[in-house]
């Protein structure tokens, strides 16, 4: 019985799957990304100062990466963060408080957390990591 089989209770099928993942990744060790869901969180606000405050609070509150900041077609501002599910939840909560604390018309219009977006959503919607965000990726 090899190390993977012993670690995972003797399940040879699971051990074989882990080994095949490792071989697909060009013999790199299996990283935690294979086992932990990378979530996406989005906050949309009325103004840029509110989205700036939200983004600042989010990266300070949780171990997340800002992957996109842009303006929607309606003119509202939005910011997208990526990270582990618990970190994104904590970051979104802090971002909501910060954005809503901004004066005048700076208010959150909507927000969402997707715990484990599918590859299709990652490929089509503007939520993926960009070249600018890649150095800060968690």
C-alpha positions as CSV (number, residue, x, y, z in Angstrom):
1,X,0.0,0.0,0.0
2,X,1.6,3.3,-1.1
3,X,1.4,6.6,0.8
4,X,-1.7,7.9,-0.9
5,X,-3.6,4.8,-0.2
6,X,-2.7,4.8,3.4
7,X,-3.5,8.5,3.8
8,X,-6.9,8.1,2.2
9,X,-8.0,5.0,4.0
10,X,-6.9,2.4,1.6
11,X,-9.1,3.6,-1.3
12,X,-7.0,2.6,-4.4
13,X,-9.5,4.3,-6.7
14,X,-9.1,7.7,-5.0
15,X,-5.3,7.2,-4.9
16,X,-5.3,6.5,-8.6
17,X,-7.3,9.6,-9.3
18,X,-4.9,11.7,-7.2
19,X,-2.0,10.2,-9.1
20,X,-3.6,10.9,-12.5
21,X,-4.2,14.5,-11.4
22,X,-0.5,14.8,-10.5
23,X,0.6,13.3,-13.9
24,X,-1.8,15.7,-15.8
25,X,-0.1,18.6,-14.0
26,X,3.2,17.6,-15.5
27,X,4.4,15.8,-12.3
28,X,3.8,18.7,-10.1
29,X,2.5,17.9,-6.6
30,X,-1.2,18.1,-6.3
31,X,-2.0,21.6,-5.0
32,X,-4.7,22.7,-2.6
33,X,-6.6,24.2,-5.5
34,X,-7.8,20.7,-6.5
35,X,-9.4,20.3,-3.1
36,X,-10.6,23.8,-2.1
37,X,-13.2,25.7,-4.1
38,X,-12.2,29.0,-5.4
39,X,-15.1,31.3,-5.0
40,X,-16.1,34.5,-6.7
41,X,-17.7,37.5,-5.0
42,X,-19.0,40.6,-6.7
43,X,-20.2,44.0,-5.3
44,X,-21.9,46.6,-7.5
45,X,-22.2,50.2,-6.4
46,X,-23.6,53.5,-7.7
47,X,-20.2,55.3,-7.6
48,X,-16.5,54.8,-8.0
49,X,-15.6,56.0,-4.5
50,X,-17.9,53.3,-3.1
51,X,-16.4,50.5,-5.2
52,X,-12.9,51.8,-4.2
53,X,-13.8,51.6,-0.5
54,X,-15.3,48.2,-1.0
55,X,-12.3,46.9,-2.8
56,X,-9.9,48.3,-0.2
57,X,-11.9,46.7,2.6
58,X,-12.2,43.4,0.9
59,X,-8.5,42.8,0.3
60,X,-7.8,43.9,3.9
61,X,-10.5,41.7,5.5
62,X,-9.9,38.4,3.6
63,X,-7.2,36.6,1.7
64,X,-8.7,37.5,-1.7
65,X,-7.5,38.8,-5.0
66,X,-9.3,41.6,-6.9
67,X,-9.6,40.1,-10.4
68,X,-11.7,42.7,-12.2
69,X,-13.0,46.2,-11.6
70,X,-15.1,47.8,-14.3
71,X,-18.2,49.7,-15.1
72,X,-21.4,47.9,-16.1
73,X,-23.5,49.1,-19.0
74,X,-25.8,50.9,-16.6
75,X,-22.9,53.0,-15.5
76,X,-22.6,51.4,-12.1
77,X,-19.2,50.3,-10.8
78,X,-18.4,46.7,-9.9
79,X,-15.5,44.8,-8.4
80,X,-14.9,41.1,-8.5
81,X,-12.8,39.2,-5.9
82,X,-11.6,35.6,-6.0
83,X,-10.4,33.3,-3.2
84,X,-11.4,30.5,-0.9
85,X,-15.1,30.5,0.0
86,X,-14.7,31.6,3.6
87,X,-12.3,34.3,2.7
88,X,-14.6,35.7,0.0
89,X,-17.6,35.7,2.4
90,X,-15.6,37.6,4.9
91,X,-14.3,40.0,2.3
92,X,-17.8,40.7,0.8
93,X,-19.2,41.4,4.3
94,X,-16.4,44.0,4.9
95,X,-16.9,45.5,1.4
96,X,-20.6,46.0,1.9
97,X,-20.0,47.8,5.2
98,X,-17.3,50.0,3.6
99,X,-19.3,50.9,0.5
100,X,-22.5,51.7,2.4
101,X,-20.5,54.0,4.7
102,X,-19.5,56.3,1.8
103,X,-21.4,59.6,1.8
104,X,-24.0,60.9,-0.7
105,X,-25.2,58.5,-3.4
106,X,-22.6,55.8,-2.8
107,X,-24.7,52.8,-2.1
108,X,-24.4,49.1,-2.9
109,X,-26.9,48.1,-5.6
110,X,-26.3,44.4,-5.5
111,X,-23.8,41.7,-4.5
112,X,-23.4,38.0,-4.9
113,X,-21.1,35.1,-3.9
114,X,-20.7,32.0,-6.1
115,X,-18.9,29.3,-4.1
116,X,-17.5,27.3,-7.0
117,X,-18.2,28.7,-10.4
118,X,-18.0,26.3,-13.3
119,X,-15.4,26.5,-16.0
120,X,-18.0,27.7,-18.4
121,X,-18.9,30.7,-16.2
122,X,-15.2,31.4,-15.7
123,X,-14.5,31.4,-19.4
124,X,-17.5,33.5,-20.5
125,X,-18.3,36.1,-17.8
126,X,-15.8,38.8,-16.7
127,X,-14.8,37.2,-13.4
128,X,-11.6,35.5,-14.2
129,X,-8.1,36.5,-13.2
130,X,-6.6,39.1,-15.6
131,X,-2.9,39.6,-16.4
132,X,-2.9,42.6,-14.1
133,X,-4.3,40.6,-11.2
134,X,-2.2,37.5,-11.7
135,X,0.8,38.7,-9.5
136,X,-1.6,39.1,-6.6
137,X,-3.4,35.8,-7.0
138,X,-4.1,34.0,-3.7
